[in-house]
């Protein structure tokens, strides 16, 4: 289902938007809808990536660190 939205913009911007839409063979409405959809998709992708990264940080990473058995082993050269 599509819903109409009212938008107030400067006349100069509207003129440029009409030109841009015409160059792309589209209407201003279709042009704006596509750009908004892209922005929302990018935001969702960022949020999903952030959630995955935070989950990985919470689980932690195995860096293979092994504590030295003794002080002598620690300072062994």
Backbone bond lengths (Angstrom), bond angles and torsions (degrees), N, CA, C in turn:
res aa  C-N    CA-C-N  psi(-1)  N-CA   C-N-CA  omega(-1)  CA-C   N-CA-C  phi
1 X - - - 1.443 - - 1.528 109.03 -
2 X 1.291 115.85 133.53 1.464 120.63 178.79 1.519 109.56 -106.63
3 X 1.326 115.56 147.34 1.452 122.43 -179.28 1.515 109.41 -125.60
4 X 1.314 116.20 141.25 1.459 120.69 177.65 1.520 110.46 -78.13
5 X 1.345 115.60 146.42 1.453 122.41 179.09 1.526 107.67 -131.76
6 X 1.317 116.39 138.58 1.458 120.58 176.17 1.513 108.05 -97.22
7 X 1.322 115.73 136.72 1.454 121.19 -175.45 1.520 109.08 -132.72
8 X 1.318 117.07 130.62 1.457 121.42 176.17 1.519 109.16 -105.80
9 X 1.330 116.06 119.76 1.463 120.93 177.99 1.526 108.85 -138.35
10 X 1.301 115.40 162.78 1.464 121.69 178.81 1.527 109.83 -64.93
11 X 1.324 116.01 149.32 1.465 121.94 -179.06 1.530 111.34 -60.03
12 X 1.339 117.46 -39.72 1.468 120.54 179.88 1.525 110.90 -63.72
13 X 1.322 116.77 -40.87 1.457 121.00 178.73 1.521 110.55 -65.41
14 X 1.328 116.86 -40.18 1.458 121.19 178.35 1.529 110.48 -61.87
15 X 1.311 116.81 -42.74 1.468 121.31 178.83 1.532 110.31 -60.22
16 X 1.330 116.08 -46.87 1.464 120.52 179.21 1.529 111.27 -65.01
17 X 1.322 117.28 -37.43 1.466 121.34 178.66 1.524 110.41 -65.33
18 X 1.333 117.14 -38.97 1.467 120.42 177.25 1.527 110.57 -62.52
19 X 1.324 115.91 -42.35 1.464 120.82 178.84 1.527 110.30 -63.24
20 X 1.331 116.05 -47.10 1.468 121.04 -179.89 1.521 110.98 -60.45
21 X 1.326 116.60 -45.58 1.467 120.71 179.95 1.527 110.25 -63.00
22 X 1.317 117.47 -41.41 1.462 120.75 179.26 1.519 110.96 -64.54
23 X 1.333 116.99 -40.73 1.465 120.68 178.38 1.529 111.56 -62.62
24 X 1.331 116.39 -32.61 1.458 121.06 179.27 1.529 112.38 -89.61
25 X 1.340 116.00 0.61 1.464 119.98 -179.91 1.501 112.39 67.18
26 X 1.319 116.78 38.68 1.452 121.99 -173.72 1.525 109.64 -137.24
27 X 1.311 115.62 172.55 1.462 120.66 172.57 1.525 108.70 -94.25
28 X 1.315 115.78 164.81 1.464 119.54 176.71 1.522 109.60 -62.51
29 X 1.312 116.62 -40.03 1.462 120.63 179.75 1.524 111.25 -60.88
30 X 1.339 116.99 -47.38 1.461 120.80 -179.86 1.523 110.94 -65.78
31 X 1.326 116.07 -38.55 1.464 120.97 178.86 1.533 110.62 -61.91
32 X 1.328 116.61 -48.63 1.471 120.41 -179.97 1.523 111.61 -66.03
33 X 1.324 117.19 -40.10 1.468 120.39 179.57 1.528 110.28 -62.04
34 X 1.330 116.83 -42.33 1.466 120.29 179.98 1.520 111.13 -65.26
35 X 1.331 116.91 -42.49 1.474 120.17 -179.75 1.529 111.17 -67.21
36 X 1.311 117.88 -39.67 1.469 120.67 177.93 1.529 110.84 -65.90
37 X 1.332 115.61 -41.30 1.459 119.30 178.33 1.527 110.62 -61.77
38 X 1.308 117.18 -41.04 1.468 121.68 178.43 1.526 110.75 -62.89
39 X 1.340 116.86 -44.03 1.463 120.79 -179.75 1.528 110.86 -62.70
40 X 1.323 116.88 -41.25 1.468 121.01 179.84 1.525 110.24 -66.91
41 X 1.347 117.36 -42.01 1.469 121.36 178.56 1.524 110.65 -60.96
42 X 1.335 116.50 -44.31 1.465 120.17 179.35 1.523 111.12 -62.70
43 X 1.309 116.60 -41.34 1.471 120.49 179.94 1.524 110.81 -64.47
44 X 1.335 116.23 -42.84 1.471 120.02 177.98 1.519 110.39 -61.98
45 X 1.323 116.07 -42.69 1.463 120.26 179.40 1.508 111.42 -61.57
46 X 1.340 116.81 -40.85 1.458 120.91 178.18 1.523 110.01 -63.85
47 X 1.314 116.66 -45.63 1.463 120.29 -178.29 1.532 110.99 -63.07
48 X 1.326 117.16 -40.70 1.465 119.91 179.14 1.527 110.57 -65.94
49 X 1.328 116.91 -42.21 1.466 120.52 178.94 1.529 110.32 -63.98
50 X 1.327 116.43 -39.17 1.468 120.82 179.07 1.529 110.55 -63.25
51 X 1.333 117.02 -43.56 1.460 120.63 179.12 1.527 111.21 -61.21
52 X 1.348 115.69 -43.03 1.472 119.19 178.93 1.524 110.87 -63.74
53 X 1.330 117.25 -41.46 1.464 120.77 -179.02 1.521 110.79 -65.53
54 X 1.320 117.56 -43.05 1.464 121.02 179.49 1.527 110.21 -64.09
55 X 1.337 117.18 -39.83 1.471 120.53 178.35 1.528 110.35 -62.69
56 X 1.340 116.91 -41.39 1.474 119.98 178.33 1.524 110.67 -63.96
57 X 1.313 117.99 -40.41 1.464 121.28 179.45 1.518 111.04 -64.80
58 X 1.323 116.43 -38.09 1.465 119.79 179.32 1.523 111.30 -66.73
59 X 1.338 116.50 -37.29 1.476 119.98 177.66 1.517 110.42 -69.99
60 X 1.300 116.91 -31.83 1.461 121.25 -179.28 1.512 111.40 88.60
61 X 1.310 115.55 170.56 1.454 122.38 -178.57 1.524 109.51 -122.53
62 X 1.301 116.59 139.99 1.454 120.86 175.37 1.521 107.16 -90.29
63 X 1.312 116.37 105.64 1.458 121.27 -177.98 1.523 111.72 -93.48
64 X 1.300 116.74 3.47 1.453 120.83 177.11 1.515 113.82 74.20
65 X 1.311 118.49 19.03 1.457 121.54 -179.81 1.523 109.73 -73.31
66 X 1.315 113.83 133.69 1.460 120.35 177.05 1.525 107.04 -126.25
67 X 1.297 116.66 119.66 1.457 120.33 -179.23 1.518 110.29 -65.87
68 X 1.346 117.68 140.03 1.467 120.40 178.11 1.531 110.63 -62.50
69 X 1.310 115.01 147.39 1.457 120.92 -177.94 1.525 110.63 -70.67
70 X 1.336 116.71 -39.68 1.467 119.84 -176.80 1.521 109.63 -139.76
71 X 1.345 113.72 169.83 1.467 119.70 177.93 1.527 110.06 -65.09
72 X 1.323 118.37 -37.89 1.460 121.93 178.57 1.537 111.15 -62.29
73 X 1.314 115.84 -41.61 1.460 119.22 178.83 1.524 111.03 -65.95
74 X 1.319 115.34 -34.21 1.473 120.15 179.18 1.531 110.09 -63.61
75 X 1.306 117.69 -40.74 1.472 122.24 -175.63 1.527 112.80 -95.91
76 X 1.298 118.09 7.80 1.459 122.29 179.42 1.528 109.84 -63.67
77 X 1.326 115.32 135.17 1.477 119.05 -178.93 1.473 110.65 -121.49
